[in-house]
Amino acid sequence: MKKKITIGVPCYNEEDNIELMYEAITKQMQLLTNYDYEIIFADNGSSDSSAKIMREIAANDKKVKVILNQTNFGPSRSGINVIRNMSGDAYIGIACDFQEPPEMIPTLIEEWEKGHEIVWGQKTKSKEIYLKYICRKIYYQIIDMFSDYPQMKQVVGFGLMDKKVADILLKTQLCDPEYSARHLISEYGFDIKLIPYEQKARERGKSSYNFWRYFHFAITSLCNTSIKPLHYITLMGVMGGSISFFVGLIYFVYKLLFWNSFSVGMAPLVIGLFFVSSVQLFSIGMLGEYLAVIVRRITPKPLVVEKEKINFDDD
């Protein structure tokens, strides 16, 4: 019996890319005659003609399945929902913007057959905006520095994972959809193979991700992978209090010795006030981020709300 590969493609307003992505994936899978496959498009409430194009493709090819979500739940949550609906022995996740090459699919499957549980692409070069690439490098360095487990750099989740791995990760991600699989796998000790590739620039359409969504993802990833920032906040408070005590003691003694000639002035008070206030705001902000993670995990919510599913009848 042939092994089956599930290829998941989350989409949002990708009308220019959907058909081309379908053709690119189909071309690669038809070269692999020893495998069965399914392509699952997950549309996040697109406002363009994405849903219409998906319906037309699914009507002509039963290997194509479509999940139409009620609204935009984001690529992470819709991707997790695709895994929940997969019927394959392995899962390949790929974005619909062609920044990651579908031509790598045979290589991913080949490495999986060698016994690797996870085969992911790792960017060695990128044609995206240079400033964005540098920010990503800084992000990976920070996450790796703070994380309780070694983190992989320049890995965006493009690649293949065995169904056994997908089922294990699904248990955690259903509790917290913001918990990215790329940060979980290091903790669970899976056999990982990284394949280098060059990330292309987006040629068609416009990305729905902006600075604030990237910033939210970065902060959430930090909170999900480590509690070290809380330890550092405690340490900062102890050190700040100790320094303030000794500085105050020095000022007090100096004033007693030079009562008439030494004037404390307002500058130290103003500088100290602003410093302490900024530390307090930073600490409250970090505590709020961790509190948001707790609230998200204890609040029962559906992963996504599906409006329609196409070609899932046989399953």
N, C-alpha and C positions, 0 to 999 in steps of 0.2 A: 504494500500500500504506500502511495506517495506521501511524503511529508508535505505539510501545508504551511505556507508563509502568509502571514497577515501584514499588509502594508497600510499603516494609518496616516492619513493626510488631513490634519486640522486646517480649516480655511476661514478666512474672513475677508470679504470683498476681493476675491482673487479671480474675477471673471476672465482676466487676460491670461491666467496661468493654468486653470483647472484642466482644460482639454489637453494642453501641451504636457502637463504632468502625467495625466492618464496615459497618453501615448508613450511617454518616456519610460514609465514603470512597466507598462505592458510589453514594450520592446525588450526590456531586460529580462522579464520573467518568461517570455516565450523562448528565450535562448536556453533557459534552464528546464529542459523537458522532463527532468526527473522529479519535478516539484509541482504541486498544485498551489494555487494562490488565491487570495482575495484582496481587493483594494477597498478600504473603508474611508470614504470622505466624510468629514464631520464639519458641517457648516454652522458657524456661530451667529446666526441671524443676520446674514449679509444683507445690505441694502441695495446691492447691484443685482445682476442676473446670475449670480453664482448658483443659486438653488435650481434655476431653470436648466442650466448647463449640466448640472449633476444628474437631474432627472433624465435628461436626454441620453446621457452616457449610460446610466443604469438601465434604461429601457432597452438598449442595444447590446449590453454586455452584463450577463448575470453574475459575473465575477466581481462586479462593482457594486458595493453596498453604500448606502447614504444614510447618514443621521443628520436630520435637520433640527437644530436646537432652537428653543423658543427665543433666545436672545444671545448676546455675546458673553459667553462664560470664560473666554480666554483659551489660548492654545493648550495650557497645562491641564485644565479641568476637562476640556473636550477630548484631549489626548488620552487621559486616564479613562474616560468613558469609552473610548474606542477599544482600549485594552480589555475593559469589562465585557465588551461585546464580541471580542475576537474568537475565532474558531480554529486558528492555526496553531502549529507547534512552535512557532517563533514569531516575534513581533518586530517589525521595522518601522520606526517613526521618522518621517521626513516632512519638512515644511513645504508649502506649495509655492514658495517664492524662487526656487531654483538656486538659492545660495549654496545648498548642499547638493552634490551631484548624484542623480539617480544611477549613473553608470557604476557606482560603487556597490550596488546591490549584490551582484554575483560574488564579489570579494568578501562582503560581509557574511554571506551564506557559506562560502568556502571555509572561512575561519571558524565559523560556528560548528561546522561538521568536523573540525579538528578537535573539538571538545571544549572550546571556550564558551562559557555561559553568556557572556556579554561581549559584543564586538561593536565598538563605537568609533566614530570618526573623531580625529583630533586635528584641529586647525594648526597648520604650520605657517600659513600665510593667509592674508585676507585682502580682498579688494574693496572692502567697505571703507567708510570715511576713516582716515588715519586716527583722528582724535577719539573716535568711538573704539577703535581697536586698542589704543593705549589705555583707555578707561577700563576696558575689559581685562587687560593684563593686570592692572592695579587691583581690580576686583578679585581676580583669581588669587593674587598674592595675599590679599587680606583674608579671604575665606580660608586659604590653606594655613595661614599663620594662626588664626584663631580656632580653627576646627579641632575637635577632639580626635579626628581621624584624618589621615592624609587625603587631600582632595586633588582631583585631576584638573589640570589646567587646559584651557581652550577646548573644552568639551561642552557641546550645547545640547546633547541628548539625541543627536542624529546617529542612528545605527541600529543594531539588532540585539534583542535579548531573548533568551529562551523562555518558553511559556512558564516553566517552573519559577524562574526569576520574576517574571511579570506578575504571577499570582502572589508571590511573597511581598513584592513592593506594593501591590494593590491594597493589601490589608492596611498598610500604613497610610497610603495616599488617600484612601477613602475616609480616614479619620481627619486628615489634613491635606486637602488638595494642593496647598501652597508648598508642600514639602516635595522638592524636586528629586526625581529619581537619581540624578547625577550625584547628589549629595548623600543619598542613602546607600548606594552600592559599596562604598568604601567601608562603611560601618558593618555591613553584613558579610564581607569577605568573599565575594564571588570571584570566579576566574574571569579576568577582564583582558581583552586584547584591544589595543588602540591602533587604528589605521590612520596615518597622516594624509591630509588632503588640503587643498587650497580653497578657501571659501570665496565664492564669486560675489560680485555686487548684484544687487537686485536690478533686473533689467526692465521689468514691467510692473506696473502698479505701485502703490505706496504703502509702506509699512504702517501698521496701526500702533506700533510701539513708539512712545515718546520718552522724554527724559524721566518724567515722574514714574512711569511704569517700570523703567529699568531701575530707578532708585528704589522703588518699593520692592522689586524682586531681590535686589542686593541686600537690603536691610533684613528682609524676611529670611533669606538664605543664611545670613549671619546668625540670626536668632535660632534658626532650626538646627544649625550644625554645632553650636557651642554655647556654653553659659559662661565662658571666660570673661566677656564684657562685664558681667555682674561682679565677678571677682575683682576686676580692675577698678570698677566704680567704688567698691568697698575699700580697696587699697588706696585709691585716690583720696577718699574721704579721710582715711587715717593719716595719710601723709600730709594732706592739706591742713588738717587740724593740728598736727604736730608742728608743722612749719609756722602756722599762725601763732601757736602758743609761744614758741621760742622767739619769734620776731617781736611779739608783744612784750615778752619778758625783757628782751634787749632794750626796747624803747623805754620801758619803765625804769630800768636801772640807769640808762643814759640820762633820762630826764631828772632822776634824783641827783645824779652827779653834777649835771650842768643845768640846774633849774632855770636860771635866768637867761642863759645864752642859747639853749636848745629849743627850737620851735618845731613841733611835730608837723604842723601844716595839714592841709586838706588832701594833698595829692595822694599820700599813701592810703588814706581812707577810701577815696574814690576808686583808685586802682584795685584795692583789695575787694571793695564791694562788687565791682564789675566782674572780677575774676571768680569770686564765690558764686555770683549769680549765674555766670555762664556754666560753671561746673554743675550747679543745681539743675539748670535747664537740660543739659546734656544727660544727666543721670535720670531725670524724670522721663525724658524722651525714650531712653533705652528701656527703662522699666515698663513704659507704656507699650513698646514694641513686644516685649515678652508677654505682657498681659494680653495683648491682641492675639498672640499665638495660642494662649490658653483658652481664651474665649472662643476662638475659631474651632478648637478641637473639642470643646464640650458642648457646642451648639449644634444640635441635629439639623442638618440641611441636606437637601438633595444635591448630588454632584452636579447634575445638569437637569434641565427640564426639556425633554424631547418633544418636539412638535410632530415629527413624522420619521418613520424608518422605512427604507426602501430595500427590497431584495433580501430581507432577513427571514422571510417566511419559511424557507427550507430548514433554517436552523432551529 
